[in-house]
Amino acid sequence: MSIATLEDVKRYVPEVVDDASLQPHLDAAEEWVSRVSGADFDSTAEITETFYNVCDGAIVTLREETPSDLSVKAYLAHGSTGATLVEDSGYHLRTRGRVELLWSRYGSP
């Protein structure tokens, strides 16, 4: 999946442009957006993200805005076994890849 296709861009360009001259600009724009946002729009692999010193009720933002599957594990301290949090009681998945952590409602990890 890409941010935009050549046909998407051609709808907004007022003059006729050939694909060969337009593609490098589209690739550069997509690379810039990916680099700035940290998002991988073509990702199909499993992504693991780690956040440190996150308080109860805090909202963290994932690189993937619409994860197909999400598993959240909270650790009270380094070396602890941690607890897997359950959606809607341990965390809420918000829009645009944001996750609100509610681990104190779940119990001490």
C-alpha positions in Angstrom: 0.0 0.0 0.0 1.3 3.4 -0.8 0.2 6.8 0.3 -1.0 7.8 -3.2 -1.0 6.3 -6.7 0.0 8.0 -9.9 -3.7 8.2 -10.8 -4.4 10.0 -7.5 -1.8 12.6 -8.2 -2.9 13.1 -11.8 -6.4 14.1 -10.6 -4.8 17.2 -8.9 -2.1 18.1 -11.4 -3.5 20.7 -13.9 -1.3 19.6 -16.8 -0.7 16.3 -18.5 2.3 14.4 -17.0 3.8 11.1 -17.8 4.2 8.4 -15.2 8.0 8.3 -15.6 8.5 11.9 -14.6 5.9 11.8 -11.8 7.0 8.6 -10.1 10.3 9.9 -8.6 8.5 12.8 -7.0 5.8 10.4 -5.6 8.5 8.1 -4.2 10.4 10.9 -2.6 7.2 12.3 -0.9 6.3 8.9 0.4 9.8 8.3 1.8 9.7 11.7 3.5 6.3 11.0 5.1 7.5 7.6 6.3 10.7 9.0 7.7 8.9 11.9 9.5 6.0 9.8 10.8 7.9 6.6 11.5 5.0 4.7 9.8 5.6 1.8 7.5 2.7 1.8 5.1 3.8 -1.5 3.4 4.3 -3.4 6.7 3.0 -6.9 6.8 5.4 -8.2 9.5 4.9 -8.3 13.2 6.1 -5.0 14.9 7.2 -4.9 18.5 7.4 -1.5 20.2 8.6 -0.7 23.7 7.7 2.3 25.8 9.5 3.0 29.1 8.2 4.8 32.3 4.6 5.0 31.1 2.1 6.0 33.8 -1.3 4.6 34.2 -3.7 6.6 32.0 -1.0 7.7 29.6 -1.5 7.5 25.9 1.3 6.1 23.7 1.3 6.3 19.9 2.1 3.3 17.7 3.9 3.5 14.4 1.1 1.6 12.8 -2.2 3.6 12.8 -4.5 0.6 12.3 -2.9 -2.5 13.8 -4.7 -5.7 12.8 -3.8 -7.4 16.1 -2.5 -5.8 19.3 -1.0 -7.4 22.4 0.0 -5.2 25.4 2.2 -6.3 28.3 3.0 -4.1 31.3 6.0 -4.5 33.6 6.1 -2.9 37.1 9.9 -3.0 37.1 12.9 -4.3 35.2 13.1 -8.0 35.6 9.5 -8.5 36.6 7.4 -11.1 34.7 4.9 -8.5 33.6 1.2 -8.9 32.9 -0.7 -9.1 29.6 -3.3 -6.4 29.6 -6.8 -7.1 28.2 -8.5 -4.6 25.8 -11.1 -2.4 27.4 -10.0 -3.2 31.0 -6.2 -2.9 30.7 -6.0 -0.6 27.7 -8.1 1.2 25.1 -7.2 1.3 21.4 -7.9 4.8 20.3 -7.8 6.3 16.8 -4.6 6.9 14.8 -2.6 4.2 16.6 -3.0 5.6 20.0 -3.2 3.3 23.0 -4.5 4.5 26.4 -3.0 2.3 29.2 -5.2 1.5 32.2 -3.0 -1.1 33.8 -3.9 -0.1 37.4 -7.5 -1.1 36.8 -6.2 -4.4 35.6 -4.1 -5.0 38.7 -0.4 -4.3 39.5 1.7 -5.8 36.7 
